[in-house]
């Protein structure tokens, strides 16, 4: 048994070399095997779960209400990236998107409802939800 465990990394490396021979664009230095989770495109993939990376949403949580349309558009764009983790996200982003319409003067006038929606989006992002991935095999 110990002999098999010692050979496991060598077999893994051999397999990666075989794959690299067939797929020349593969970078072995970026391949990982036997890790519990990986960081990929702003998400943490682990086993059959997907969650957002807390370090990536830290900037969102520190933002206050935007005074310009550009800043609000940037905020809504970042929220949109993680919208799969926010139940009923459009209920909160819709009223904020209305502030981006033509004819709305700057600096933006935030109503209590808009502030509540803004804070609810931040709370939803900071609750560290985890999504279960579908079993595709």
NORGI-V916627 format. One record per backbone hydrogen bond with DSSP energy under -0.5 kcal/mol. NH is the residue of the N-H (numbers start at 1). CO is the residue of the C=O. If there is no record, write none. Layout:
# NORGI-V916627
nh:NH co:CO
nh:NH co:CO
This chain:
# NORGI-V916627
nh:5 co:1
nh:6 co:2
nh:7 co:3
nh:8 co:4
nh:9 co:5
nh:10 co:6
nh:11 co:7
nh:12 co:8
nh:13 co:9
nh:14 co:10
nh:15 co:11
nh:16 co:12
nh:17 co:13
nh:18 co:14
nh:19 co:15
nh:20 co:16
nh:21 co:17
nh:22 co:18
nh:23 co:19
nh:26 co:23
nh:28 co:26
nh:30 co:27
nh:31 co:28
nh:38 co:45
nh:40 co:38
nh:40 co:43
nh:43 co:40
nh:44 co:51
nh:45 co:38
nh:45 co:43
nh:46 co:44
nh:46 co:49
nh:49 co:46
nh:50 co:131
nh:51 co:44
nh:52 co:129
nh:53 co:42
nh:54 co:52
nh:56 co:53
nh:57 co:53
nh:58 co:54
nh:61 co:57
nh:62 co:58
nh:63 co:59
nh:63 co:60
nh:72 co:68
nh:73 co:69
nh:74 co:70
nh:75 co:71
nh:76 co:72
nh:77 co:73
nh:78 co:74
nh:79 co:75
nh:80 co:76
nh:81 co:77
nh:82 co:78
nh:82 co:79
nh:83 co:80
nh:85 co:82
nh:86 co:83
nh:87 co:85
nh:89 co:86
nh:91 co:88
nh:92 co:88
nh:92 co:89
nh:93 co:89
nh:94 co:90
nh:96 co:92
nh:97 co:93
nh:98 co:94
nh:99 co:95
nh:99 co:96
nh:100 co:97
nh:101 co:98
nh:104 co:101
nh:105 co:103
nh:107 co:67
nh:108 co:67
nh:110 co:108
nh:111 co:109
nh:115 co:111
nh:116 co:112
nh:117 co:113
nh:118 co:114
nh:119 co:115
nh:120 co:116
nh:121 co:117
nh:122 co:118
nh:123 co:119
nh:124 co:120
nh:125 co:121
nh:126 co:122
nh:127 co:123
nh:127 co:124
nh:128 co:125
nh:131 co:50
nh:133 co:48
nh:136 co:134
